[in-house]
Amino acid sequence: MPLLSYSQPKMVLVKELVMQEGIYYYRGEKYTGIGFVKNEKGRFVGEEPIKRGKIHGKRVSYTTNGKVITREKFKQGKGIYRTYHTNDRIKSFGMIDGEIKEGVWKYFDRRGMLKAEESWSLDVSDQLEWEKFYKSGKLESELYYKMGVLDKEIYYDENGKLLKTD
């Protein structure tokens, strides 16, 4: 009697996959293929290439009108995550490993001016430094988080003079 062999579909909805510890599974096996993302109205809004359970290749997300809002390139689950404003200017970017932010992330306004930076610790999980900038580019505030809780705040005026620290 021949054994039935199971082969994975080359394309599935991401919601059909199970993620455990940063790995995508389909019916108990690491998935390889394309994961499609649909919004709550059932419209196609993204595609994720997955190889042996990790995002691998170019991942793209779209508005419901088909405009690109994120574009990333991943290798074995690690990559640079980019989002865009509707005027096609960069909105944010930073390194990501699976679903976890790493290193420095930058955020920009619609004109392309730096709004904020956040620095994720690679050594200590849940440790974050957040810097926000005035439109002039001068530092407005620094916020430090440990284990997800605000630990320290520093605020400056538009001339760079220290206003307050907690």
DSSP file (Angstrom, degrees, kcal/mol; ACC not computed):
  #  RESIDUE AA STRUCTURE BP1 BP2  ACC     N-H-->O    O-->H-N    N-H-->O    O-->H-N    TCO  KAPPA ALPHA  PHI   PSI    X-CA   Y-CA   Z-CA
    1    1 A M              0   0    0      0, 0.0     2,-0.1     0, 0.0     0, 0.0   0.000 360.0 360.0 360.0 124.6    0.0    0.0    0.0
    2    2 A P        -     0   0    0      0, 0.0     2,-0.3     0, 0.0     0, 0.0  -0.387 360.0-118.8 -71.8 145.4    1.6    3.4   -1.0
    3    3 A L        -     0   0    0     -2,-0.1     2,-0.4     1,-0.0     0, 0.0  -0.616  24.0-122.7 -80.5 140.2    2.1    6.0    1.6
    4    4 A L        -     0   0    0     -2,-0.3     2,-0.4     2,-0.0    -1,-0.0  -0.694  25.9-150.1 -80.8 131.0    0.4    9.3    1.1
    5    5 A S        -     0   0    0     -2,-0.4     2,-0.5     2,-0.0    -1,-0.0  -0.847   2.6-143.9-105.0 142.8    2.8   12.1    1.0
    6    6 A Y        -     0   0    0     -2,-0.4     2,-0.4     0, 0.0    -2,-0.0  -0.879  15.6-172.1-104.1 128.9    1.8   15.6    2.1
    7    7 A S        -     0   0    0     -2,-0.5    -2,-0.0     0, 0.0     0, 0.0  -0.958  23.9-118.9-120.9 144.2    3.2   18.6    0.3
    8    8 A Q        -     0   0    0     -2,-0.4     2,-0.1     1,-0.1    19,-0.0  -0.468  31.4-107.1 -77.4 147.1    2.7   22.2    1.5
    9    9 A P        -     0   0    0      0, 0.0    23,-0.2     0, 0.0    -1,-0.1  -0.462  20.2-132.9 -68.9 147.9    0.9   24.7   -0.7
   10   10 A K  S    S+     0   0    0      1,-0.2    24,-3.1    23,-0.1     2,-0.4   0.692  92.1  36.1 -75.4 -18.7    3.2   27.2   -2.3
   11   11 A M  E     +a   34   0A   0     22,-0.2     2,-0.3    24,-0.0    24,-0.2  -0.996  68.1 156.8-139.2 132.0    0.8   30.1   -1.3
   12   12 A V  E     -a   35   0A   0     22,-2.3    24,-3.3    -2,-0.4     2,-0.3  -0.951  46.4 -96.2-143.0 163.2   -1.2   30.5    1.9
   13   13 A L  E >   -a   36   0A   0     -2,-0.3     3,-2.2    22,-0.2     4,-0.4  -0.671  34.0-127.9 -76.9 138.4   -2.8   33.3    3.9
   14   14 A V  G >  S+     0   0    0     22,-3.0     3,-1.8    -2,-0.3    -1,-0.1   0.833 108.5  65.4 -56.9 -32.9   -0.5   34.3    6.7
   15   15 A K  G 3  S+     0   0    0     21,-0.4    -1,-0.3     1,-0.3    22,-0.1   0.688  94.6  59.9 -66.1 -15.3   -3.4   33.9    9.2
   16   16 A E  G <  S+     0   0    0     -3,-2.2    11,-0.3     2,-0.1    -1,-0.3   0.606  94.1  83.3 -83.6 -12.4   -3.3   30.1    8.3
   17   17 A L  S <  S-     0   0    0     -3,-1.8     2,-0.5    -4,-0.4     9,-0.2  -0.579  72.6-139.8 -90.4 154.1    0.2   29.9    9.6
   18   18 A V  E     -O   25   0B   0      7,-2.7     7,-2.9    -2,-0.2     2,-0.6  -0.958  12.1-151.5-112.4 129.7    1.2   29.5   13.2
   19   19 A M  E     +O   24   0B   0     -2,-0.5     2,-0.4     5,-0.2     5,-0.2  -0.900  18.5 172.8-104.6 126.5    4.2   31.4   14.5
   20   20 A Q  E >  S-O   23   0B   0      3,-2.5     3,-1.5    -2,-0.6    -2,-0.0  -0.983  71.7 -18.4-132.8 121.4    6.2   29.9   17.4
   21   21 A E  T 3  S-     0   0    0     -2,-0.4    -1,-0.1     1,-0.3     3,-0.1   0.875 129.6 -48.8  51.2  44.1    9.4   31.5   18.6
   22   22 A G  T 3  S+     0   0    0      1,-0.2     2,-0.4    76,-0.0    -1,-0.3   0.541 115.5 113.1  79.3   8.0    9.8   33.5   15.3
   23   23 A I  E <   -O   20   0B   0     -3,-1.5    -3,-2.5    31,-0.1     2,-0.4  -0.947  60.5-136.5-117.2 132.7    9.2   30.5   13.0
   24   24 A Y  E     -O   19   0B   0     29,-3.1     7,-2.1    -2,-0.4     2,-0.4  -0.728  23.7-170.5 -86.9 132.9    6.2   30.1   10.8
   25   25 A Y  E     -OP  18  30B   0     -7,-2.9    -7,-2.7    -2,-0.4     2,-0.5  -0.941  14.9-161.5-122.6 145.5    4.5   26.6   10.7
   26   26 A Y  E >  S- P   0  29B   0      3,-3.0     3,-1.5    -2,-0.4    -9,-0.1  -0.973  82.7 -20.9-125.4 115.5    1.9   25.2    8.4
   27   27 A R  T 3  S-     0   0    0     -2,-0.5    -1,-0.1   -11,-0.3     3,-0.1   0.886 130.2 -47.6  51.9  44.5    0.2   22.1    9.8
   28   28 A G  T 3  S+     0   0    0      1,-0.2     2,-0.4   -10,-0.0    -1,-0.3   0.382 119.9  98.3  85.8  -3.4    3.1   21.4   12.2
   29   29 A E  E <  S-P   26   0B   0     -3,-1.5    -3,-3.0     1,-0.0    -1,-0.2  -0.906  85.0 -96.3-118.8 147.0    5.9   21.8    9.7
   30   30 A K  E     -P   25   0B   0     -2,-0.4     2,-0.3    -5,-0.2    -5,-0.3  -0.382  51.0-124.2 -57.2 131.3    8.2   24.8    9.0
   31   31 A Y        -     0   0    0     -7,-2.1    22,-3.0    20,-0.1     2,-0.4  -0.584  27.8-175.2 -88.3 142.1    6.6   26.6    6.0
   32   32 A T        +     0   0    0     -2,-0.3     2,-0.3    19,-0.2    19,-0.2  -0.988  49.6  54.5-131.4 124.2    8.2   27.4    2.7
   33   33 A G  E    S- B   0  50A   0     17,-2.7    17,-3.2    -2,-0.4     2,-0.5  -0.983  91.1 -40.3 153.0-158.2    6.3   29.5    0.2
   34   34 A I  E     -aB  11  49A   0    -24,-3.1   -22,-2.3    -2,-0.3     2,-0.5  -0.903  42.7-155.2-107.8 128.2    4.5   32.8   -0.1
   35   35 A G  E     -aB  12  48A   0     13,-3.0    13,-2.9    -2,-0.5     2,-0.4  -0.902  12.2-153.9-100.0 124.8    2.3   34.1    2.7
   36   36 A F  E     -aB  13  47A   0    -24,-3.3   -22,-3.0    -2,-0.5     2,-0.5  -0.781   2.2-149.3-100.3 143.9   -0.4   36.5    1.7
   37   37 A V  E     - B   0  46A   0      9,-2.7     8,-3.1    -2,-0.4     9,-1.2  -0.935  12.8-174.3-114.0 131.5   -1.9   39.1    4.0
   38   38 A K  E     - B   0  44A   0     -2,-0.5     6,-0.2     6,-0.3   -23,-0.0  -0.934  20.3-126.9-120.6 148.7   -5.5   40.3    3.7
   39   39 A N    >   -     0   0    0      4,-2.4     3,-2.1    -2,-0.4     7,-0.0  -0.187  43.1 -84.2 -82.2-177.3   -7.1   43.1    5.7
   40   40 A E  T 3  S+     0   0    0      1,-0.3    -1,-0.1     2,-0.1    -2,-0.0   0.702 130.4  55.0 -64.3 -18.9  -10.3   42.8    7.7
   41   41 A K  T 3  S-     0   0    0      2,-0.1    -1,-0.3     0, 0.0    -2,-0.0   0.387 120.5-107.9 -93.0   3.2  -12.3   43.5    4.5
   42   42 A G  S <  S+     0   0    0     -3,-2.1     2,-0.3     1,-0.3    -2,-0.1   0.604  71.0 143.1  84.2  11.7  -10.6   40.7    2.7
   43   43 A R        -     0   0    0      1,-0.1    -4,-2.4     2,-0.0    -1,-0.3  -0.688  58.4-108.7 -89.1 139.9   -8.5   42.8    0.4
   44   44 A F  E     +B   38   0A   0     -2,-0.3    -6,-0.3    -6,-0.2    22,-0.1  -0.477  47.5 159.4 -64.6 125.1   -4.9   41.8   -0.4
   45   45 A V  E     +     0   0A   0     -8,-3.1    17,-3.3     1,-0.3     2,-0.3   0.340  54.3   6.8-132.4   4.1   -2.4   44.0    1.4
   46   46 A G  E     -BC  37  61A   0     -9,-1.2    -9,-2.7    15,-0.3     2,-0.3  -0.968  46.1-145.9-177.9 162.1    0.8   42.1    1.5
   47   47 A E  E     -BC  36  60A   0     13,-2.3    13,-1.7    -2,-0.3   -11,-0.2  -0.999  11.1-166.7-141.1 139.1    3.1   39.2    0.6
   48   48 A E  E     -B   35   0A   0    -13,-2.9   -13,-3.0    -2,-0.3     2,-0.4  -0.960  14.2-144.9-129.7 112.7    5.8   37.5    2.7
   49   49 A P  E     -B   34   0A   0      0, 0.0     7,-2.6     0, 0.0     2,-0.4  -0.638  23.9-168.0 -75.5 130.6    8.3   35.1    1.2
   50   50 A I  E     -BD  33  55A   0    -17,-3.2   -17,-2.7    -2,-0.4     2,-0.4  -0.973  12.9-175.2-127.6 132.8    9.0   32.4    3.7
   51   51 A K  E >  S- D   0  54A   0      3,-3.2     3,-1.8    -2,-0.4   -19,-0.2  -0.984  75.4 -17.5-130.8 121.5   11.8   29.8    3.6
   52   52 A R  T 3  S-     0   0    0     -2,-0.4   -20,-0.2     1,-0.3    -1,-0.1   0.860 130.2 -49.8  50.4  40.2   12.1   27.0    6.2
   53   53 A G  T 3  S+     0   0    0    -22,-3.0   -29,-3.1     1,-0.2     2,-0.3   0.317 120.6  95.8  89.8  -8.6    9.8   29.0    8.6
   54   54 A K  E <  S-D   51   0A   0     -3,-1.8    -3,-3.2   -31,-0.2    -1,-0.2  -0.887  83.7-101.1-118.2 148.2   11.6   32.4    8.4
   55   55 A I  E     +D   50   0A   0     -2,-0.3    22,-3.0    -5,-0.2     2,-0.3  -0.473  48.9 171.6 -63.9 130.0   10.9   35.4    6.2
   56   56 A H        +     0   0    0     -7,-2.6     2,-0.3    -2,-0.2    19,-0.2  -0.881  42.8  12.7-150.2 108.6   13.4   35.3    3.4
   57   57 A G  E    S- E   0  74A   0     17,-2.2    17,-3.0    -2,-0.3     2,-0.6  -0.864 106.5 -17.3 123.0-160.0   13.3   37.6    0.4
   58   58 A K  E     - E   0  73A   0     -2,-0.3     2,-0.5    15,-0.2    15,-0.2  -0.744  55.0-166.5 -90.5 118.3   11.4   40.8   -0.4
   59   59 A R  E     - E   0  72A   0     13,-2.4    13,-2.9    -2,-0.6     2,-0.4  -0.890  10.2-174.6-102.3 132.3    8.3   41.4    1.8
   60   60 A V  E     -CE  47  71A   0    -13,-1.7   -13,-2.3    -2,-0.5     2,-0.4  -0.982  10.8-165.6-131.1 138.5    5.9   44.1    0.5
   61   61 A S  E     -CE  46  70A   0      9,-2.1     8,-2.5    -2,-0.4     9,-1.4  -0.946  11.5-164.3-122.2 147.6    2.8   45.6    2.1
   62   62 A Y  E     - E   0  68A   0    -17,-3.3     6,-0.2    -2,-0.4     2,-0.1  -0.865  21.7-115.6-128.3 157.0    0.3   47.8    0.3
   63   63 A T    >   -     0   0    0      4,-2.7     3,-2.0    -2,-0.3     6,-0.1  -0.359  48.3 -97.5 -74.9 171.6   -2.6   50.2    1.0
   64   64 A T  T 3  S+     0   0    0      1,-0.3   -20,-0.1     2,-0.1    -1,-0.1   0.694 128.3  58.8 -66.9 -15.3   -6.0   49.0   -0.1
   65   65 A N  T 3  S-     0   0    0      2,-0.1    -1,-0.3   -20,-0.0   -20,-0.1   0.419 123.6-105.2 -90.0   0.2   -5.4   51.1   -3.2
   66   66 A G  S <  S+     0   0    0     -3,-2.0     2,-0.3     1,-0.3    -2,-0.1   0.517  72.5 142.3  91.7   5.2   -2.3   49.1   -4.1
   67   67 A K        -     0   0    0      1,-0.1    -4,-2.7     2,-0.0    -1,-0.3  -0.640  57.1-111.6 -82.8 136.4    0.3   51.7   -3.0
   68   68 A V  E     +E   62   0A   0     -2,-0.3    -6,-0.3    -6,-0.2    20,-0.1  -0.485  41.5 165.8 -68.2 128.4    3.4   50.4   -1.4
   69   69 A I  E     +     0   0A   0     -8,-2.5    15,-2.3     1,-0.4     2,-0.3   0.595  67.8  24.2-116.4 -22.0    3.6   51.3    2.3
   70   70 A T  E     +EF  61  83A   0     -9,-1.4    -9,-2.1    13,-0.2    -1,-0.4  -0.997  57.9 178.9-140.5 147.7    6.4   48.9    3.5
   71   71 A R  E     +E   60   0A   0     11,-1.2     2,-0.3    -2,-0.3    11,-0.3  -0.940  12.9 167.3-147.4 122.2    9.2   47.2    1.6
   72   72 A E  E     -E   59   0A   0    -13,-2.9   -13,-2.4    -2,-0.3     2,-0.5  -0.955  26.1-147.9-136.0 154.0   11.7   45.0    3.3
   73   73 A K  E     -EG  58  80A   0      7,-0.7     7,-1.0    -2,-0.3     2,-0.3  -0.990  24.3-170.4-122.1 124.7   14.4   42.5    2.3
   74   74 A F  E     -EG  57  79A   0    -17,-3.0   -17,-2.2    -2,-0.5     2,-0.4  -0.840  17.7-166.8-116.8 149.5   14.9   39.6    4.7
   75   75 A K  E >  S- G   0  78A   0      3,-3.0     3,-1.7    -2,-0.3   -19,-0.2  -0.948  82.8 -22.8-133.3 114.6   17.5   36.9    5.0
   76   76 A Q  T 3  S-     0   0    0     -2,-0.4   -20,-0.2     1,-0.3   -21,-0.1   0.872 129.7 -46.5  51.3  44.1   16.7   34.1    7.3
   77   77 A G  T 3  S+     0   0    0    -22,-3.0    21,-3.5     1,-0.2     2,-0.4   0.309 118.7 103.5  89.0  -8.7   14.2   36.2    9.3
   78   78 A K  E <   +GH  75  97A   0     -3,-1.7    -3,-3.0    19,-0.3     2,-0.3  -0.862  42.5 122.6-109.4 142.3   16.5   39.3    9.6
   79   79 A G  E     -GH  74  96A   0     17,-2.5    17,-2.8    -2,-0.4     2,-0.6  -0.987  58.9 -77.7-173.8-178.8   16.1   42.5    7.6
   80   80 A I  E     -GH  73  95A   0     -7,-1.0    -7,-0.7    -2,-0.3     2,-0.5  -0.899  39.7-149.2-102.1 124.7   15.6   46.2    7.3
   81   81 A Y  E     - H   0  94A   0     13,-3.4    13,-1.6    -2,-0.6     2,-0.4  -0.819  17.9-177.5 -97.1 127.7   12.0   47.3    7.8
   82   82 A R  E     - H   0  93A   0     -2,-0.5   -11,-1.2   -11,-0.3     2,-0.3  -0.983   8.9-171.9-127.9 137.3   10.9   50.4    5.9
   83   83 A T  E     -FH  70  92A   0      9,-2.4     8,-3.2    -2,-0.4     9,-1.4  -0.920  12.3-149.7-122.3 156.3    7.5   52.3    5.9
   84   84 A Y  E     - H   0  90A   0    -15,-2.3     6,-0.2    -2,-0.3     2,-0.1  -0.936  12.3-125.2-128.2 146.2    6.5   55.1    3.6
   85   85 A H    >   -     0   0    0      4,-3.1     3,-1.9    -2,-0.3     6,-0.1  -0.361  42.8-100.8 -73.2 166.1    4.3   58.1    3.8
   86   86 A T  T 3  S+     0   0    0      1,-0.3    -1,-0.1     2,-0.1   -18,-0.0   0.675 124.3  63.0 -66.3 -15.7    1.6   58.5    1.2
   87   87 A N  T 3  S-     0   0    0      2,-0.1    -1,-0.3    23,-0.0     3,-0.1   0.248 120.4-110.0 -90.3  13.1    3.8   61.0   -0.6
   88   88 A D  S <  S+     0   0    0     -3,-1.9     2,-0.2     1,-0.3    -2,-0.1   0.458  76.1 133.4  73.4   4.8    6.4   58.1   -1.1
   89   89 A R        -     0   0    0     21,-0.1    -4,-3.1     1,-0.1    -1,-0.3  -0.581  69.0 -92.2 -82.5 150.5    8.9   59.6    1.4
   90   90 A I  E     -H   84   0A   0     -6,-0.2    -6,-0.3    -2,-0.2    22,-0.1  -0.372  39.6-178.9 -63.0 135.4   10.4   57.4    4.0
   91   91 A K  E     -     0   0A   0     -8,-3.2    17,-3.1     1,-0.4     2,-0.3   0.784  63.7 -16.9-102.4 -43.3    8.4   57.3    7.2
   92   92 A S  E     +HI  83 107A   0     -9,-1.4    -9,-2.4    15,-0.2    -1,-0.4  -0.989  56.9 179.9-158.6 156.6   10.5   54.9    9.3
   93   93 A F  E     +HI  82 106A   0     13,-1.9    13,-2.4    -2,-0.3     2,-0.3  -0.977  15.0 134.0-158.7 154.6   13.2   52.3    9.0
   94   94 A G  E     -H   81   0A   0    -13,-1.6   -13,-3.4    -2,-0.3     2,-0.2  -0.955  51.7 -71.3 178.6 171.0   15.3   50.0   11.2
   95   95 A M  E     -HI  80 102A   0      7,-0.8     7,-2.2     9,-0.4     2,-0.4  -0.522  43.1-172.8 -80.0 145.6   16.6   46.4   11.7
   96   96 A I  E     -HI  79 101A   0    -17,-2.8   -17,-2.5     5,-0.2     2,-0.5  -0.998  18.1-161.1-140.2 142.5   14.2   43.6   12.6
   97   97 A D  E >  S-HI  78 100A   0      3,-2.8     3,-1.9    -2,-0.4     2,-0.9  -0.919  76.0 -49.1-123.1 101.9   14.8   40.0   13.5
   98   98 A G  T 3  S-     0   0    0    -21,-3.5   -21,-0.1    -2,-0.5   -76,-0.0  -0.639 125.1 -24.5  69.7-109.0   11.5   38.1   13.0
   99   99 A E  T 3  S+     0   0    0     -2,-0.9     2,-0.5     2,-0.1    -1,-0.3   0.222 118.1 101.5-114.5  10.4    9.1   40.4   14.8
  100  100 A I  E <   -I   97   0A   0     -3,-1.9    -3,-2.8   -78,-0.0     2,-0.1  -0.860  66.9-133.0-108.3 126.6   11.7   42.0   17.2
  101  101 A K  E     -I   96   0A   0     -2,-0.5     2,-0.3    -5,-0.2    -5,-0.2  -0.466  26.7-170.4 -71.5 144.6   13.2   45.5   16.6
  102  102 A E  E     -I   95   0A   0     -7,-2.2    -7,-0.8    -2,-0.1    19,-0.1  -0.981  40.9 -15.8-136.3 149.1   17.0   45.8   16.9
  103  103 A G  E    S- J   0 120A   0     17,-1.0    17,-3.0    -2,-0.3     2,-0.4  -0.196 107.9  -5.3  65.4-148.9   19.4   48.7   17.0
  104  104 A V  E     - J   0 119A   0     15,-0.2    -9,-0.4    13,-0.1     2,-0.4  -0.692  57.8-168.6 -90.3 129.7   18.5   52.2   15.9
  105  105 A W  E     - J   0 118A   0     13,-3.2    13,-2.5    -2,-0.4     2,-0.4  -0.952   8.6-156.1-113.1 136.6   15.1   53.0   14.4
  106  106 A K  E     -IJ  93 117A   0    -13,-2.4   -13,-1.9    -2,-0.4     2,-0.4  -0.906   4.3-162.1-117.7 143.7   14.6   56.3   12.7
  107  107 A Y  E     -IJ  92 116A   0      9,-2.7     8,-3.4    -2,-0.4     9,-1.6  -0.978   8.9-168.0-126.4 136.3   11.2   58.1   12.1
  108  108 A F  E     - J   0 114A   0    -17,-3.1     6,-0.2    -2,-0.4     2,-0.1  -0.888  18.0-123.8-126.2 152.3   10.7   61.0    9.6
  109  109 A D    >   -     0   0    0      4,-2.6     3,-1.8    -2,-0.3   -24,-0.1  -0.274  46.8 -87.7 -82.9 179.6    7.9   63.5    9.0
  110  110 A R  T 3  S+     0   0    0      1,-0.3   -21,-0.1     2,-0.1    -1,-0.1   0.696 128.5  55.6 -64.2 -19.6    6.2   63.9    5.6
  111  111 A R  T 3  S-     0   0    0      2,-0.1    -1,-0.3   -22,-0.0    -3,-0.0   0.546 121.2-105.2 -88.7  -7.8    8.9   66.3    4.5
  112  112 A G  S <  S+     0   0    0     -3,-1.8     2,-0.3     1,-0.3    -2,-0.1   0.507  73.0 142.1  97.0   5.8   11.7   63.9    5.2
  113  113 A M        -     0   0    0      1,-0.1    -4,-2.6     2,-0.0    -1,-0.3  -0.627  60.7-104.4 -83.1 138.7   12.9   65.6    8.4
  114  114 A L  E     +J  108   0A   0     -2,-0.3    -6,-0.3    -6,-0.2    23,-0.1  -0.446  41.5 173.0 -63.0 124.3   14.0   63.4   11.3
  115  115 A K  E     -     0   0A   0     -8,-3.4    18,-3.2     1,-0.4     2,-0.3   0.794  59.0 -13.7 -99.1 -41.7   11.3   63.3   14.0
  116  116 A A  E     -JK 107 132A   0     -9,-1.6    -9,-2.7    16,-0.3    -1,-0.4  -0.992  48.4-151.0-160.6 159.0   12.6   60.7   16.4
  117  117 A E  E     -JK 106 131A   0     14,-2.9    14,-3.7    -2,-0.3     2,-0.4  -0.993   8.7-165.7-134.0 143.7   15.1   57.8   17.0
  118  118 A E  E     -JK 105 130A   0    -13,-2.5   -13,-3.2    -2,-0.4     2,-0.6  -0.995   7.2-154.4-128.2 140.4   14.7   54.8   19.1
  119  119 A S  E     -JK 104 129A   0     10,-3.2    10,-1.9    -2,-0.4     2,-0.5  -0.952   7.2-158.3-117.1 115.8   17.6   52.6   20.1
  120  120 A W  E     -JK 103 128A   0    -17,-3.0   -17,-1.0    -2,-0.6     2,-0.2  -0.807  22.5-121.0 -94.8 128.8   16.8   49.0   21.0
  121  121 A S        -     0   0    0      6,-2.1     6,-0.2    -2,-0.5     5,-0.2  -0.476  16.0-163.6 -68.7 132.1   19.4   47.2   23.2
  122  122 A L  S    S+     0   0    0     -2,-0.2    -1,-0.2     1,-0.1     3,-0.1   0.669  91.9  44.3 -85.0 -19.0   20.8   44.1   21.6
  123  123 A D  S    S+     0   0    0      1,-0.2     2,-0.5     4,-0.0    -1,-0.1   0.822 114.8  43.1 -93.6 -36.6   22.1   42.9   25.0
  124  124 A V  S >  S-     0   0    0      3,-0.1     3,-1.0     0, 0.0    -3,-0.3  -0.950  81.3-134.5-118.5 117.8   19.1   43.6   27.3
  125  125 A S  T 3  S+     0   0    0     -2,-0.5    22,-0.4     1,-0.2     3,-0.1  -0.356  87.7  19.6 -68.7 151.2   15.6   42.7   26.1
  126  126 A D  T 3  S+     0   0    0      1,-0.2    22,-1.5    -5,-0.2    21,-0.9   0.729  90.3 128.9  61.9  25.8   12.9   45.3   26.6
  127  127 A Q  E <   + L   0 146A   0     -3,-1.0    -6,-2.1    -6,-0.2     2,-0.4  -0.959  32.3 172.6-111.2 127.2   15.4   48.2   27.0
  128  128 A L  E     -KL 120 145A   0     17,-1.8    17,-3.3    -2,-0.5     2,-0.4  -0.993  25.0-161.1-139.4 138.2   14.7   51.2   24.8
  129  129 A E  E     -KL 119 144A   0    -10,-1.9   -10,-3.2    -2,-0.4     2,-0.5  -0.987  17.0-166.6-115.5 129.1   16.1   54.7   24.4
  130  130 A W  E     -KL 118 143A   0     13,-3.2    13,-2.9    -2,-0.4     2,-0.4  -0.971   5.8-173.1-122.2 126.1   13.8   57.2   22.6
  131  131 A E  E     -KL 117 142A   0    -14,-3.7   -14,-2.9    -2,-0.5     2,-0.4  -0.975   4.2-165.9-119.4 131.2   14.9   60.6   21.2
  132  132 A K  E     -KL 116 141A   0      9,-2.2     8,-3.2    -2,-0.4     9,-1.7  -0.907   9.5-151.2-115.8 145.3   12.5   63.1   19.8
  133  133 A F  E     - L   0 139A   0    -18,-3.2     6,-0.2    -2,-0.4     5,-0.1  -0.871  13.0-122.5-120.6 147.4   13.5   66.1   17.7
  134  134 A Y    >   -     0   0    0      4,-3.2     3,-2.1    -2,-0.3     6,-0.1  -0.337  42.7-100.4 -70.9 165.4   12.2   69.6   17.1
  135  135 A K  T 3  S+     0   0    0      1,-0.3    -1,-0.1     2,-0.1   -21,-0.1   0.781 125.0  63.6 -59.4 -26.4   11.5   70.6   13.5
  136  136 A S  T 3  S-     0   0    0      2,-0.1    -1,-0.3     1,-0.1     3,-0.1   0.630 120.0-111.1 -71.7 -13.7   14.8   72.4   13.6
  137  137 A G  S <  S+     0   0    0     -3,-2.1     2,-0.2     1,-0.4    -2,-0.1   0.304  75.6 132.3  98.5  -7.9   16.6   69.1   14.2
  138  138 A K        -     0   0    0     20,-0.1    -4,-3.2     1,-0.1    -1,-0.4  -0.483  68.4 -93.4 -78.7 150.1   17.5   69.9   17.8
  139  139 A L  E     +L  133   0A   0     -6,-0.2    -6,-0.3     1,-0.2    21,-0.2  -0.411  40.9 176.7 -64.8 129.1   16.9   67.3   20.5
  140  140 A E  E     -     0   0A   0     -8,-3.2    16,-2.8     1,-0.4     2,-0.3   0.796  61.4  -8.5-100.3 -42.7   13.6   67.8   22.2
  141  141 A S  E     -LM 132 155A   0     -9,-1.7    -9,-2.2    14,-0.2     2,-0.4  -0.996  46.6-150.8-156.9 157.5   13.4   64.9   24.6
  142  142 A E  E     -LM 131 154A   0     12,-2.6    12,-2.3    -2,-0.3     2,-0.4  -0.999  16.4-172.8-130.5 128.7   15.1   61.6   25.7
  143  143 A L  E     -LM 130 153A   0    -13,-2.9   -13,-3.2    -2,-0.4     2,-0.5  -0.982   5.8-160.5-124.4 135.1   13.1   58.8   27.2
  144  144 A Y  E     -LM 129 152A   0      8,-2.6     7,-3.7    -2,-0.4     8,-1.5  -0.964   7.6-169.7-120.2 126.4   14.6   55.6   28.7
  145  145 A Y  E     -LM 128 150A   0    -17,-3.3   -17,-1.8    -2,-0.5     2,-0.4  -0.904   6.7-171.4-116.0 141.7   12.6   52.5   29.2
  146  146 A K  E >  S-LM 127 149A   0      3,-2.5     3,-2.0    -2,-0.4   -19,-0.2  -0.997  78.5  -9.3-131.3 129.3   13.6   49.3   31.1
  147  147 A M  T 3  S-     0   0    0    -21,-0.9   -20,-0.2    -2,-0.4   -21,-0.1   0.834 130.3 -56.6  53.3  35.4   11.5   46.2   30.9
  148  148 A G  T 3  S+     0   0    0    -22,-1.5     2,-0.4     1,-0.2    -1,-0.3   0.489 115.4 112.7  80.8   3.2    8.8   48.2   29.1
  149  149 A V  E <  S-M  146   0A   0     -3,-2.0    -3,-2.5   -23,-0.2     2,-0.3  -0.918  76.2-109.9-114.3 134.5    8.5   50.8   31.9
  150  150 A L  E     +M  145   0A   0     -2,-0.4    -5,-0.3    -5,-0.2     3,-0.1  -0.442  41.1 171.3 -61.4 122.7    9.6   54.5   31.6
  151  151 A D  E     +     0   0A   0     -7,-3.7     2,-0.3     1,-0.3    -6,-0.2   0.752  58.5  10.7-106.7 -34.7   12.7   54.8   33.7
  152  152 A K  E     -M  144   0A   0     -8,-1.5    -8,-2.6     2,-0.0     2,-0.4  -0.993  56.2-164.3-153.3 140.7   14.1   58.3   33.0
  153  153 A E  E     -M  143   0A   0     -2,-0.3    13,-2.6   -10,-0.2     2,-0.4  -0.988   5.5-178.7-128.7 137.5   12.9   61.4   31.1
  154  154 A I  E     -MN 142 165A   0    -12,-2.3   -12,-2.6    -2,-0.4     2,-0.4  -0.997   7.5-169.5-135.3 130.5   15.0   64.4   29.9
  155  155 A Y  E     -MN 141 164A   0      9,-3.0     8,-3.2    -2,-0.4     9,-1.3  -0.942   1.2-169.5-124.5 144.2   13.4   67.5   28.1
  156  156 A Y  E     - N   0 162A   0    -16,-2.8     6,-0.2    -2,-0.4     2,-0.1  -0.904  20.5-122.7-127.1 153.9   15.1   70.4   26.3
  157  157 A D    >   -     0   0    0      4,-2.5     3,-2.0    -2,-0.3     6,-0.1  -0.326  46.8 -88.4 -83.9 179.2   13.9   73.7   24.9
  158  158 A E  T 3  S+     0   0    0      1,-0.3   -20,-0.1     2,-0.1    -1,-0.1   0.622 128.3  55.9 -67.8 -11.7   14.4   74.6   21.2
  159  159 A N  T 3  S-     0   0    0      2,-0.1    -1,-0.3   -21,-0.0   -20,-0.0   0.409 121.4-104.6 -96.9   0.5   17.8   76.1   22.0
  160  160 A G  S <  S+     0   0    0     -3,-2.0     2,-0.3     1,-0.3    -2,-0.1   0.494  72.1 144.7  91.5   4.3   19.1   72.9   23.6
  161  161 A K        -     0   0    0      1,-0.1    -4,-2.5     2,-0.0    -1,-0.3  -0.595  58.2-107.0 -80.0 136.3   18.8   74.1   27.2
  162  162 A L  E     +N  156   0A   0     -2,-0.3    -6,-0.3    -6,-0.2     3,-0.1  -0.432  40.9 173.1 -62.4 125.8   17.8   71.4   29.8
  163  163 A L  E     -     0   0A   0     -8,-3.2     2,-0.3     1,-0.4    -7,-0.2   0.823  59.2 -10.2 -99.0 -47.3   14.2   72.0   30.9
  164  164 A K  E     -N  155   0A   0     -9,-1.3    -9,-3.0     0, 0.0    -1,-0.4  -0.997  49.5-169.1-157.7 146.1   13.4   69.1   33.1
  165  165 A T  E      N  154   0A   0     -2,-0.3   -11,-0.2   -11,-0.2   -13,-0.0  -0.995 360.0 360.0-139.9 139.0   14.6   65.7   34.1
  166  166 A D              0   0    0    -13,-2.6   -12,-0.1    -2,-0.4    -1,-0.1   0.307 360.0 360.0-125.6 360.0   12.8   62.9   36.0
